[in-house]
Amino acid sequence: MKTRTLVLFLFFFSGIALGQLPQRCDVPLPDYVFRQKYKSVTLQQTEDRKLQVAAAIAVNNCLSVDQIKSISMLFIDDFNRLDFVKAAWRNAVDKENFYFVYDDFAYFSTVFMLHDYIREMEANPTDYLPPYEPPVVLNFPMLDYPAYENYRGPSHCHYPIREEEFLKLASQVAGNTSEASRMLLLAQIAQNNCLSVSQAMKFATMIGSELSRLNFMKSAHPSIFDLGNLPFGAQLFSHIQNKSAYNEFISQPVPGPGTVIPPPCIVSAEDFSNIRESIKRENFNSTKLTIAKQIIRSKQCFTTRQISELVKLFSFDDTRLELAKFAYEFTTDRENFYQIADVFTFSSSKEYLMKFLETRK
């Protein structure tokens, strides 16, 4: 009873108006942040503690329906699940999909209670300012980072990721507090992206241990664009032993420019089948989208038909549209990209795609 009183207090406190016009949450928690908060709920030993932590997350963050469903399924008791979902409704990004949460309940009575609650809230809207998630501030040390824009030397990949994509990935790394989690994420980033030496150096500065920095720079080596700039990376190390090990590693011969004929830009039917299955296996919509983007960025050479099949793996038009727009740059037959519109359920989504294509001409 005390827990439910606390949940109600948190919920009503979040609804206090501060002279603002009614607003709504537009962007859910980033996936890496949500995973941390989700884990904090799973670590609680009792249902009451789970409800307290989950309710605090719901009140203070914007969540997607998929994220709300993920947390609601952690409760055994239907009434605790109901209290959490009530607290989460106000900050749901996609309220139009909220009826999917109904499937999480064991009893029709709690479903009807939730339905009545939502109808009452919609009938009596209140002024509300959604929670604000402060942006992650990135501060890289003042090192001599090499430019790569006019680089023409030996390379392991086609061209580095764009700066905005780099900053997005760096923010995800910064969101992880443990060194082990950062190393794991950085290893995945290096494996799936082409990086400049400058970008790799900045990623490495987000690791405290010099030995871990050395290991990261070694693992990122096959994904480096401007191999001739690798000596700049020695600035990452203050200990002579680590600096010597790094210089010895990068002194190994690398292929000269133009000596390797790039393979044809295609994703084979076998590779695509494996890609499709690996994305399909994911349960969380946000995780599925992140993996799809990483694979598309890594492989780069998809046909419109293949992208269409990947887009179909998602249930909602907004996610389908986001993936389609992202995949456009990595499609080999862009003249056929308009065919993706056939995948969408709503005409508005088709129109958004066509307007997007107009801007790419």
Rosetta blueprint (number, residue, H / E / L):
1 M L
2 K H
3 T H
4 R H
5 T H
6 L H
7 V H
8 L H
9 F H
10 L H
11 F H
12 F H
13 F H
14 S H
15 G L
16 I L
17 A L
18 L L
19 G L
20 Q L
21 L L
22 P L
23 Q L
24 R L
25 C L
26 D L
27 V L
28 P L
29 L L
30 P L
31 D H
32 Y H
33 V H
34 F H
35 R H
36 Q H
37 K H
38 Y H
39 K H
40 S H
41 V H
42 T H
43 L L
44 Q L
45 Q L
46 T L
47 E H
48 D H
49 R H
50 K H
51 L H
52 Q H
53 V H
54 A H
55 A H
56 A H
57 I H
58 A H
59 V H
60 N H
61 N L
62 C L
63 L E
64 S L
65 V H
66 D H
67 Q H
68 I H
69 K H
70 S H
71 I H
72 S H
73 M L
74 L L
75 F L
76 I L
77 D L
78 D H
79 F H
80 N H
81 R H
82 L H
83 D H
84 F H
85 V H
86 K H
87 A H
88 A H
89 W H
90 R L
91 N L
92 A E
93 V L
94 D L
95 K H
96 E H
97 N H
98 F H
99 Y H
100 F H
101 V H
102 Y H
103 D H
104 D H
105 F L
106 A L
107 Y L
108 F H
109 S H
110 T H
111 V H
112 F H
113 M H
114 L H
115 H H
116 D H
117 Y H
118 I H
119 R H
120 E H
121 M H
122 E H
123 A H
124 N L
125 P L
126 T L
127 D L
128 Y L
129 L L
130 P L
131 P L
132 Y L
133 E L
134 P L
135 P L
136 V L
137 V L
138 L L
139 N L
140 F L
141 P L
142 M L
143 L L
144 D L
145 Y L
146 P L
147 A L
148 Y L
149 E L
150 N L
151 Y L
152 R L
153 G L
154 P L
155 S L
156 H L
157 C L
158 H L
159 Y L
160 P L
161 I L
162 R L
163 E H
164 E H
165 E H
166 F H
167 L H
168 K H
169 L H
170 A H
171 S H
172 Q H
173 V H
174 A H
175 G L
176 N L
177 T L
178 S L
179 E H
180 A H
181 S H
182 R H
183 M H
184 L H
185 L H
186 L H
187 A H
188 Q H
189 I H
190 A H
191 Q H
192 N H
193 N L
194 C L
195 L E
196 S L
197 V H
198 S H
199 Q H
200 A H
201 M H
202 K H
203 F H
204 A H
205 T L
206 M L
207 I L
208 G L
209 S L
210 E H
211 L H
212 S H
213 R H
214 L H
215 N H
216 F H
217 M H
218 K H
219 S H
220 A H
221 H H
222 P H
223 S H
224 I E
225 F L
226 D L
227 L H
228 G H
229 N H
230 L H
231 P H
232 F H
233 G H
234 A H
235 Q H
236 L H
237 F L
238 S L
239 H L
240 I H
241 Q H
242 N H
243 K H
244 S H
245 A H
246 Y H
247 N H
248 E H
249 F H
250 I H
251 S L
252 Q L
253 P L
254 V L
255 P L
256 G L
257 P L
258 G L
259 T L
260 V L
261 I L
262 P L
263 P L
264 P L
265 C L
266 I L
267 V L
268 S L
269 A H
270 E H
271 D H
272 F H
273 S H
274 N H
275 I H
276 R H
277 E H
278 S H
279 I H
280 K H
281 R L
282 E L
283 N L
284 F L
285 N H
286 S H
287 T H
288 K H
289 L H
290 T H
291 I H
292 A H
293 K H
294 Q H
295 I H
296 I H
297 R H
298 S H
299 K H
300 Q L
301 C L
302 F E
303 T L
304 T H
305 R H
306 Q H
307 I H
308 S H
309 E H
310 L H
311 V H
312 K L
313 L L
314 F L
315 S L
316 F L
317 D H
318 D H
319 T H
320 R H
321 L H
322 E H
323 L H
324 A H
325 K H
326 F H
327 A H
328 Y H
329 E H
330 F H
331 T E
332 T L
333 D L
334 R H
335 E H
336 N H
337 F H
338 Y H
339 Q H
340 I H
341 A H
342 D H
343 V H
344 F L
345 T L
346 F L
347 S H
348 S H
349 S H
350 K H
351 E H
352 Y H
353 L H
354 M H
355 K H
356 F H
357 L H
358 E H
359 T H
360 R L
361 K L
